[in-house]
Structure formats: structure tokens, C-alpha cells
Amino acid sequence: MASWFEGPLAAFDTETTGVDVETDRIVSAALVVQDAAGLRPRVTRWLVNPGVPVPESATAVHGLTDEYLQRHGRWPAPVMYEMAEALSEQARAGRPLVVMNAPFDLTLLDRELRRHRASSLARWLERTSLHVLDPRVLDKHLDRYRKGRRTLTDLCAHYGVELAEAHDAAADAQASLEVVRAVGRRFPGRLERLSPAELHTLQAVWHAGQARGLQAWFALNGTEEAVDPAWPLRPDLPAAA
């Protein structure tokens, strides 16, 4: 039987107005579904008019301007519903979901659902578990002593995966999926006996350890930046007193 990393996988990615999961908004997203390695993927794309200004710094990354999104983007409420339904469908199908730096994209979607649907991502997934595979967490655990950054661009270069249009949601999702397949092929002895469900549980532990290590490094270098150990979704912020 083929290993899970050669079988059905899906991948999800977003482009946003910024990097704060509590306040920034999704402007585009994509879901890529591939039934087996080498097969043509099915791609669903969403373009969103976020209803707030898009900073020039964000446009410089993904190329989406206020004018373009106002003209071609859809209102957030129905789009967030469609995204949550699409991820729920992957869970029901038992198809693992690849998300690069999962706490960012999945938490953003959760906050958008709360903002526009008075709901949460957990409500869409309460009946069926979603098994997330995060190439950043996997690579950092399996090759922990390798020096250098571990952005998607860096991982693609390291594993020989083509990334033709960085910061396009569909291209990034496809590349993330291929990186996970490449990680599996690089470390089959450590991964092929684990199911995606087992890996999901292990990645939460691995990410927490990685976060503690990064926090210690920040403290050693005099940086006060906090590192959240939660994975694949950050918890709600405590209510203001």
C-alpha cells in the first residue's frame, strides 16, 4: 500500500492585509486537492473585498490592490462560509490538509468566521476531525539542526519544489503540498508508519517545543516578542476586563 504522502492530500493558503491574526483580513485564498502524487490537482480560488483598506506593504507582497479587490472581490460573509465548508469537506473525506504555518492561516479564517458569520472554525469541524500537516513544523522537527530560514520559499529550494508565483494563494498551496510529499520521501523511515491523525497530534507537541526554543532564543537576544505554542489554531483571546 502506498504511503500517505503519495496519496490524497489537500492544501489551503491565504493572502491577507497583514500579519496580525486578530485584526487583519483575508483578501484571497485557495484550496488545492490532489488525489495522488503526480495527478492534476483541482483548485478552488476565492477573492475577497475585505471591507477595510489594504496597506501598501501587503499589496507589495501579493499584488492585490484596494481598487482591484473592490472591483473583483466578493463580500466576506459568503466567502468565509464557502472556505469553512470546503475544509469541512476535506475532513469528511478523510483527506489530510496541508497548511504552511497553520496557526496563521487557520486562525485568520477562524477570526473571519467569528467576524462575519458569528461562528467559528471549530463549529464546522466538530463532527469530523481535520488532520493538518504543516511543512514548517515537520521539516523543523525532522531536520532540526539545519541552519537557515524555513519560509515556504526556503523549503521549496531545499526540497527541490518549484514555486513559480510566490504569494499567490493557489501557487503557495500547491508548493506546500509538494513540500510535504518531498519531506515524506526524504524521511520515509520516520513518517510512513505514522498516520496523518497521529502526525496531527505529534505536530502539536513538536510545535510547542519549537515555540519554547524560539522564545528562549528571543529572550537570550533581548527580544520581548511572544511566541504562541498553540497549533494548528490559536485559542481565543481572553475577554477584556
Secondary structure, DSSP 8 states (H G I E B T S, - for coil): ---GGGS-EEEEEEEES-S-TTT--EEEEEEEEESSTTS--EEEEEEB--SS---HHHHHHH---HHHHHHH-B-HHHHHHHHHHHHHHHHHTT--EE-TTHHHHHHHHHHHHHHHHS--HHHHTSSS---EE-HHHHHHHHTTT--S--SHHHHHHHHT---SSTT-HHHHHHHHHHHHHHHHHHSHHHHTTS-HHHHHHHHHHHHHHHHHHHHHHHHHTT---------SS--------
